[in-house]
Amino acid sequence: MKHSDCKNFTPLDAFKGICRANGGMVMIDSDTCHKFAQAPKCRNCIHFCEPNEEEIGTCKGLAYEYWTFADLNAKTCEGYQAK
């Protein structure tokens, strides 16, 4: 897991962000801290299926099946259910 996979992470640019749990600046792909809280992303949903080598998979949690990116934020998705 990396910081961008945490609910407590707020991105500032493509490389860094702020950890709202500890208030410090962190690099987006650095290791997480002990306050890690899994963010709602498609890869973490029970409806995300069959990802390919580029991490594009199928969402089967809505009325129709859609292709989606594993890293897509699912915070407002009606079909999201954490694994």
N, C-alpha and C positions, 0 to 999 in steps of 0.2 A: 504494500500500500504506500501511497505517497500523499503529500499534503493536499493536492487537488482532489483527493478522494474523501476528504473530511468535511463534515458540515461546518466546522469552525474556521474553514479557510475562505478568505476573501481575496480574489486575484486583483493585482494592481496592473500587471502587464503579462506578457507571455512567459516570463521567467520567475517572477516573485509575487508574493502576496503577504497578507497579514494573517496571523493565527489569532482569532478572536478569543481563544481559550487562554493563551498566555500573553497576548498583546504584542508579540514580537514579529519582526520581519522574517519570512522563511522563503526558501527557494521552492518552486512548485513541485519539483521531483525529488526533494530530499525526504529522508525517513520521517515518519510521524512520531508524535510524542505520546505519552501515556493517556492523554485526554482525547485520543482519536475517537470520532463518532462517524460512522459510515454515512456518506452522503447518498441521497436517493439518485442513483444513476441507472440507466437501462441495464448495464451489466449486473447490477445487484437485484434485479427484478426476476421473479419466477416466470414471467411471461417472455423473457428475452431468450431466444432459441437460435441455434445453429450459426454462431458467429464464424466468419471466415478468417483468413490470416490478417486481414486489415481491420478486424474487429467490427465488421458490419454484420448484423444479424437480423432476425425477424422478430417483431413484436406480435405476440398472439393474445394480448390482453385487452384489445379494443374490438369494436364491431368488425373491422377489417384488419387483415394482416398487413403490416407495413415493414419496410426495411428501416433500420435505425442504427446509429452508431452506439457502441458500447459505452462510450464516455459521455453520452448526452445526459444533461441534467433532467431528471424526471420529477422534480419537485412539484410541478403542477399537473402531472399526468393522472388522468382519471383511473387508468388501469394499473398503476404501479402497486406492486405488493412485494415487500422485501423478502429475500430468500431466507 
